[in-house]
Amino acid sequence: MRTVYILRCSDNSLYTWITKDIDRRIIEHNTSKLGANYTKSRRPVTLEYSEMASNRSEASIREREIKQFDKRKKELLVSSKSN
């Protein structure tokens, strides 16, 4: 199982990625050198949205779809579904 997730950064931008372990990954984004370069300069980040995918391929396809959304559409997605 994989999780597709959206984080809200301190500058109100949204960051989308996938992971096997969402709890570990959020900690890394907020505290570690293992967090993404994008989020390192925009800490703290908070989890705004997540959805499960059955495998890496499905997660990658969904991640790509979400990354192509404009900010308005991402905000609608975030507000339409709780974590």
C-alpha positions as CSV (number, residue, x, y, z in Angstrom):
1,M,0.0,0.0,0.0
2,R,1.1,3.6,-0.8
3,T,-0.3,6.9,0.4
4,V,-0.7,9.9,-1.9
5,Y,-0.6,13.0,0.2
6,I,-0.8,16.7,0.1
7,L,1.0,18.9,2.6
8,R,0.3,22.6,3.3
9,C,3.6,24.5,3.8
10,S,4.1,27.5,6.0
11,D,3.8,29.8,2.9
12,N,0.4,28.3,2.1
13,S,1.7,26.3,-0.9
14,L,0.7,22.7,-1.4
15,Y,3.2,19.9,-1.8
16,T,2.1,16.5,-3.3
17,W,4.0,13.2,-3.1
18,I,3.7,9.5,-2.2
19,T,5.0,7.3,0.6
20,K,4.8,3.9,2.3
21,D,4.8,5.5,5.8
22,I,2.9,8.8,6.1
23,D,3.7,9.4,9.8
24,R,7.4,9.0,9.3
25,R,7.4,11.1,6.2
26,I,5.7,14.1,7.8
27,I,8.2,14.0,10.6
28,E,11.0,13.9,8.0
29,H,9.5,16.9,6.1
30,N,9.4,18.9,9.4
31,T,12.6,18.0,11.1
32,S,15.1,16.0,9.1
33,K,17.5,16.4,6.2
34,L,15.5,13.6,4.6
35,G,12.6,15.9,3.9
36,A,12.1,17.2,0.4
37,N,14.2,20.3,-0.6
38,Y,10.9,22.1,-1.4
39,T,9.5,21.7,2.2
40,K,12.8,22.3,4.0
41,S,12.5,26.0,3.5
42,R,8.8,26.1,4.1
43,R,8.5,24.4,7.5
44,P,6.4,23.6,9.3
45,V,4.2,21.5,7.1
46,T,0.8,20.0,7.9
47,L,-1.0,17.0,6.3
48,E,-4.0,18.4,4.5
49,Y,-5.1,15.3,2.4
50,S,-4.2,11.7,1.9
51,E,-5.6,8.7,0.0
52,M,-4.5,5.1,-0.3
53,A,-3.3,3.4,-3.4
54,S,-2.9,-0.4,-3.7
55,N,0.5,-0.2,-5.4
56,R,3.3,2.1,-6.5
57,S,2.0,2.4,-10.1
58,E,-1.5,3.4,-9.0
59,A,0.0,5.9,-6.5
60,S,2.3,7.4,-9.2
61,I,-0.6,7.8,-11.6
62,R,-2.7,9.6,-9.0
63,E,0.2,11.8,-7.8
64,R,0.7,12.9,-11.4
65,E,-3.0,13.8,-11.8
66,I,-3.0,15.8,-8.6
67,K,0.2,17.6,-9.5
68,Q,-1.4,18.8,-12.8
69,F,-4.2,20.4,-10.9
70,D,-4.1,24.2,-10.5
71,K,-4.1,25.6,-6.9
72,R,-7.8,26.1,-6.9
73,K,-8.6,22.5,-7.8
74,K,-6.1,21.2,-5.2
75,E,-7.8,23.4,-2.6
76,L,-11.2,21.9,-3.6
77,L,-9.7,18.4,-3.3
78,V,-8.3,19.2,0.2
79,S,-11.6,20.7,1.4
80,S,-13.7,17.8,0.0
81,K,-12.1,15.0,1.9
82,S,-10.8,14.8,5.4
83,N,-7.6,12.9,6.2
